[in-house]
Amino acid sequence: MDLRRRSADGGRVRPQARGEGRHPPGRPVSDHLPDFGAIFPGWQRTTIRELLGSRSGLPDYIPRLLGTRTVEELQTSVLTFEERLRIAAGTPASPGPLSEAAWSATDWEVLAWMLERIHGRALADVLGADVFEPAGMGNTLVAVPGPPPEPMLHGYVLAGGNRIDFTRTDIVAGSGDAGIISTVADLNAFFAALPAGRLVSMEAWKSMVEGNPYVLGGLQQTEGICPGQRHVFVYGGGGAYNVQSISSLDGQQQVSVGMALPPAELDVSTVPPLVARMEEAARSTAASMCAPARPADP
């Protein structure tokens, strides 16, 4: 999720379309998307659950993409889901499931392509009807090729020593991993809608936050913010942007921060120092919202 819209109260969280009961997470992806098995023959038995839990073992297509395209090409080139998967297939990897979660943007491209195939509609239409509208995310959209709508928080990268506006990135238009443009206010609305049952069933939400045996949907549990209370933490971004978000499990305490990072060369192998400071600030702000401790009974 790309939080580039301007917002006064200012990821990697992945909105999920409803219907988990009709498409059990234990079923192989190839049952719904035969193209997936054709591109990744060794992953024929990979399940929806393994993708949601980042345990598929699929190679991440992003590093290879960045290594073969110029910044200008990233800004104006458009890829299909199939093309993203074929880029990933060029990286050697062993099929999962993995014993530990390992993030791969490819997982979310497969899921998005599968959603389109199941519903017979574009990803933007599916997410709009099943996620954005019921969650009240009125300033959220799936990116399309061309200049993004203003007002927009512009981000910049360096290429050959030159500072380049990287706000337009057609390469992620329609992407299931990085193709959503939103605001921090809408991200908070998303986290309020999840535990309220407006996006997924309560059973699915319980699976997402308990993470046994898998952590689902990109959410990470975090404790130690408020005594006796659990929170979920998500982070994301890429290129010129970063997002940090913390929410209590009931959605009542939320802190989301999205910002444009200082211009730097595109590099997925390192994390800018400012990102750690953002996380520390988000956690500190969330802790300041904890309810006062109740006095001990006499």
Disulfide bonds with the S-S distance in Angstrom:
Cys226-Cys290 1.96
